[in-house]
Amino acid sequence: MAVLNFGSLNIDHVYHVDHVVRPGETLAGRGYRVFAGGKGANQSAALALAGAPVAHAGRVGRDGRWLVDGLSALGVDVAHVVVDEEEPTGHAVIQVEEESGENAIVLFPGCNQRIAPDQVRTCLSSLDIGDILLLQNEINGISEILSEAAGRGLRACLNPAPYGPEVADYPLDRVDLLIVNRTEAVGLCGDPAVAEEAEVGQLLAGVRSRVPEQTEILLTLGAGGAVLDGPAGRLCSPALSAGAAVDTTGAGDTFIGYFLAARLAGAGDETCLRRAAAAASLCVTRPGARDAIPRRDEVDCFLGGGTP
């Protein structure tokens, strides 16, 4: 079984600031760095670093060839990444608060929004029945990709991030594993009475009303851990701490990659959640997104009680 991640590739411009800039305010940054990013590429990197066989499909401009080379160096199959000669690579402007590590992001999609139907058909034709298709919400054509995947007997995992109102119109009945955080869960609920501070049970009930009974829901809660809800029941897993948070940018993508990698390796759900939590906890102690994702041996060491 293999994973095809059809997702974004971005160039991240990261500014370290005292606080996220307010409307009308001009704020001097304390530091600036450029990182490889994009939720899609981050999740492919996490899968590869966790030891899973993963191919990435997507689109970059000529200015983004180095992003593709970076994924390839990690062991990701990049044969399905197209270089667009007309549109620039997607990029993000990220503000990271010095003290808390929290972030605010402005995203320019670039050629992530130029996925063509023929590219979709070509990429998905390379998979076998039962293989896993992973999607986020930073490329166009999500509905069409999900429909094509269902027709080919693929198992679809969707992380609808960043959340937008279009997600409610996606064919969620064709999603086998839906991965959401509090913000995405609230958006899918579509109920103004449900806020991000709602109890986990209320959030899950709201999301569950939008997807079939057989669809698994993985709700990530940051420092609150994660909950896996599906036909086999509900499993809660705590967060882990590897030290003070420096940058939370890639934590969710790291969690997803390590969770899926553990599943591919045949681990039980409790182990999958624990490995994902360990990887995410290590990620937030480092700056950047893709560059902060830990290697499998680092996660093993941390879970074994050592220092990576």
VOTISE-524707 format. One line per 8 residues: their letters; for each residue x, y, z of C-alpha. Coordinates in steps of 0.25 Angstrom, whole numbers, plus 5000, padded with zeros to 4 digits. Each point is the difference from the previous one (the first is absolute). Layout:
N
a> X Y Z | ...
END
This chain:
308
mavlnfgs> 5000 5000 5000 | 5005 5014 4996 | 4996 5014 5003 | 4998 5011 4989 | 4999 5014 5006 | 4994 5009 4990 | 5003 5014 5007 | 5007 5013 5000
lnidhvyh> 5014 5005 5000 | 5003 5013 5005 | 5012 5009 5003 | 4999 5005 5015 | 5005 5014 5004 | 5000 5000 5015 | 5001 5013 5008 | 5003 4999 5015
vdhvvrpg> 4992 5011 5008 | 4997 5004 5014 | 4985 4998 4996 | 4992 4998 4988 | 4998 5014 4993 | 4987 5007 5002 | 4992 5008 4990 | 5007 5013 4997
etlagrgy> 5012 4996 5007 | 5014 5000 4995 | 5009 4990 5007 | 5015 4997 4999 | 5003 4985 4999 | 5011 4994 5009 | 5004 4990 4990 | 4997 4995 4985
rvfaggkg> 5002 4986 4994 | 4995 4993 4987 | 4996 4986 5002 | 4994 4989 4991 | 4985 4999 5004 | 4986 4997 4995 | 4991 4991 5008 | 5000 4989 4989
anqsaala> 5015 5000 4999 | 5002 5001 5015 | 4991 4987 5002 | 5008 4993 4989 | 5013 5003 5007 | 4994 4995 5013 | 4996 4987 4993 | 5013 4998 4994
lagapvah> 5008 5004 5013 | 4991 4990 5007 | 5004 4989 4991 | 4988 4999 4991 | 5000 4998 4985 | 4994 5013 4994 | 4998 5007 4987 | 4997 5015 4999
agrvgrdg> 4991 5006 4989 | 4999 5015 4998 | 5005 5012 4992 | 5011 5010 5002 | 5005 5012 4992 | 5014 5001 4995 | 5004 5007 5013 | 4996 4987 5008
rwlvdgls> 5009 4990 4994 | 5008 4999 5013 | 4987 4996 5007 | 4999 4988 4992 | 5015 4997 5001 | 4998 5001 5015 | 4989 4990 5001 | 5008 4990 4990
algvdvah> 5012 5001 5010 | 4991 4995 5011 | 4995 4988 4992 | 4987 5005 4995 | 4996 4996 4985 | 4999 5013 4993 | 4997 4995 4986 | 4986 5005 5000
vvvdeeep> 5004 5015 5004 | 4998 5009 4988 | 5009 5012 4997 | 4991 5012 4996 | 5006 5009 4990 | 4990 5011 5002 | 4996 5002 5014 | 5009 5002 5013
tghaviqv> 5001 4990 5011 | 4990 5002 5011 | 5006 5007 5012 | 4996 5003 5015 | 5004 5012 5008 | 5001 4995 5015 | 5001 5008 5012 | 5005 4992 5012
eeesgena> 4998 5006 5014 | 5014 4999 5008 | 4994 4997 5013 | 4989 4990 4997 | 5004 4994 4987 | 4986 5002 4995 | 4999 5005 4985 | 4991 5008 4990
ivlfpgcn> 5001 4997 4985 | 4996 5007 4987 | 5000 4990 4989 | 5002 5003 4985 | 4996 4987 4992 | 5007 5002 4987 | 5000 4988 4991 | 4995 4991 5011
qriapdqv> 4987 5005 4994 | 5003 4995 4986 | 4998 4985 5002 | 4995 4995 4987 | 4990 4988 4997 | 5010 4993 4992 | 5011 5001 5011 | 4989 4994 5010
rtclssld> 4997 4988 4991 | 5015 4997 4997 | 5004 5000 5015 | 4988 4992 5005 | 5002 4990 4989 | 5013 4996 5006 | 4994 4995 5013 | 4994 4986 5003
igdilllq> 4986 4997 5007 | 5002 5003 5015 | 5011 5010 4999 | 4999 5012 5007 | 4997 5014 4994 | 5003 5012 5010 | 4995 5014 4997 | 5000 5013 5007
neingise> 4993 5013 4996 | 5011 5008 4993 | 4997 4995 4986 | 4989 5001 4991 | 4991 4989 4995 | 4998 4993 5013 | 4986 4995 4997 | 5004 4994 4986
ilseaagr> 5012 4993 5006 | 4992 4994 5011 | 4990 4995 4990 | 5011 4994 4991 | 5006 4994 5012 | 4987 4993 5004 | 4998 4995 4986 | 5014 4993 5001
glraclnp> 4998 4994 5013 | 5010 5008 5008 | 4999 5004 5014 | 4999 5015 5002 | 5005 5008 5012 | 4996 5014 5000 | 5006 5011 5009 | 4992 5012 4996
apygpeva> 5010 5011 5004 | 5000 5011 4999 | 4985 5000 5002 | 4991 5007 4990 | 4985 5000 4998 | 5002 4992 4987 | 5003 4988 5009 | 4986 4998 5003
dypldrvd> 4997 4997 4986 | 5011 4989 4998 | 4995 4986 4998 | 5003 4996 5015 | 4993 4987 4998 | 5012 4996 4992 | 5010 5002 5011 | 5005 4989 5008
llivnrte> 5008 5008 5010 | 4996 5014 5003 | 5011 5008 5008 | 4996 5013 5007 | 5004 5009 5011 | 4990 5008 5008 | 4999 5012 4990 | 4997 4990 4988
avglcgdp> 4991 4992 5009 | 4992 5012 5004 | 4999 5004 4985 | 4995 4987 4996 | 4989 5000 5011 | 4994 5012 4993 | 4993 5003 5013 | 5002 5014 5006
avaeeaev> 4997 4994 5014 | 5013 4992 4999 | 5013 5008 5004 | 5014 4995 5000 | 4999 4999 5015 | 4989 4990 4999 | 5002 4986 5006 | 5006 4989 4992
gqllagvr> 4988 4992 5000 | 4992 5012 4994 | 5010 5003 4989 | 5001 4985 4996 | 4985 4999 5000 | 4999 5013 4991 | 5011 4994 4990 | 4993 4986 5001
srvpeqte> 4987 5006 4995 | 5007 5004 4987 | 5007 4986 4996 | 4996 4986 4999 | 5001 4990 5012 | 5012 4993 4994 | 5008 5012 4999 | 5011 5002 5011
illtlgag> 5002 5013 5006 | 5013 5004 5006 | 4999 5013 5008 | 5013 5006 5004 | 4999 5009 5012 | 5014 5006 5001 | 5005 5000 5015 | 4987 4992 5003
gavldgpa> 5004 4988 4992 | 4992 4993 4989 | 4987 4992 4999 | 4998 4989 4989 | 4985 4997 4998 | 4995 4989 4991 | 4992 4987 4999 | 5010 4993 5010
grlcspal> 4996 5011 5011 | 5007 5012 5005 | 5015 5001 5004 | 5006 5011 5008 | 5015 5003 5000 | 5007 5011 5008 | 5010 5009 4995 | 5015 4999 5003
sagaavdt> 5010 5010 5003 | 5014 5000 4995 | 5003 5014 5005 | 4996 5015 4998 | 4993 5003 4988 | 5008 5009 4990 | 4992 4999 4987 | 4986 4992 4999
tgagdtfi> 5000 5002 4984 | 5002 4986 4996 | 4995 4992 5012 | 4986 4996 4994 | 5007 4995 4987 | 5010 4992 5008 | 4989 4994 5008 | 4993 4995 4988
gyflaarl> 5012 4995 4993 | 5004 4992 5012 | 4986 4995 5002 | 4998 4995 4986 | 5014 4994 5000 | 4998 4992 5012 | 4987 4995 4995 | 5007 4995 4987
agagdetc> 5010 4993 5008 | 4988 4992 5007 | 5001 5007 5014 | 4987 5000 5008 | 4993 5013 5002 | 5005 5003 5014 | 5014 4999 4994 | 4997 5008 4988
lrraaaaa> 4995 5012 5009 | 5012 4999 5009 | 5010 5000 4989 | 4993 5012 4994 | 5000 5007 5013 | 5014 4998 5002 | 5004 5005 4987 | 4992 5012 5001
slcvtrpg> 5005 5003 5014 | 5015 5000 4994 | 4996 5008 4988 | 4995 5012 5008 | 5013 5002 5007 | 5007 5003 4987 | 4998 5012 4990 | 4994 4998 4987
ardaiprr> 4990 4990 4994 | 5006 4989 4992 | 5014 5003 5006 | 4994 4997 5014 | 4994 4987 4997 | 5008 4989 5008 | 5006 4987 4994 | 4994 4987 5004
devdcflg> 5013 4996 5009 | 4998 5013 5007 | 4985 4997 5003 | 5004 4986 5005 | 5011 5006 5009 | 4990 5009 5006 | 4989 4989 5002 | 5011 4992 5006
ggtp> 5003 5010 5011 | 5013 5006 4993 | 5004 5013 4995 | 4999 5001 4985
END
